[in-house]
């Protein structure tokens, strides 16, 4: 399979290319978004793209939009040292497959590529795959550093104080359940500051739980040792309080 690396840092491109070539991939490189788009062409020659977010000229998100316009079904892995959950969600809504942290290890790089290739749409023919790629449902799965995070079915009742996610590491990792609890003091503080009482089982706190988990995977590169995390008031920002005040439903 052929991959395309689009990154303005030559040493990063070299490391990624050598790692991926050793794993059996054929690799092309581009130093800017514009050069990457030219090399990409109609996209028929590439199985996946590794795309830097912060580049001179058009940045990664702009390049992503243009790549997906040329070939909506292409798998694109965003590579960045400056990720946030908001940036990741924006990129995933635009069609990115995964987020990969700089600097990355060879194992993490290979895992992210494996996950991206595994997630490609499968259809009887290419014409059938394209419309499916254009209609993007609500994001139920986030991918970071070769981990795939899937929401388990929601809490059974409104009194539940925890959200469960299934975390799978590529290649070949088994899905591991991770429980993220909502601390009662955090819930009470948000209710007081936002003047909104939002159920810990609802969508606002589910997003807070998901954000904490993906931040942990991003920074630690592993699942929690005991399979549990807790959203405390330390994880709730001023922006989160403002979001809670304006939350439409829960």
Secondary structure, 3 states (H helix, E strand, C coil): CEEEEECCCHHHHHHHHHHHHHCCCEEEEECCHHHHHHHHCCCCCCCEEEEECCCCCCCHHHHHHHHHHHCCCCEEEEEECCCCHHHHHHHHHCCCCEEEECCCCHHHHHHHHHHHHHCCCCCCCHHHHHHHHHCCCCCCEEEECCEEEEECCCCCCCCCCEEEEEEEECCCCCCEEEEEEECHHHHHHHHHHHCCCCCCCCHHHHHHHHHHHHHHHHHHCCCCCCCEEEECHHHCCHHHHHHHHCCCCC
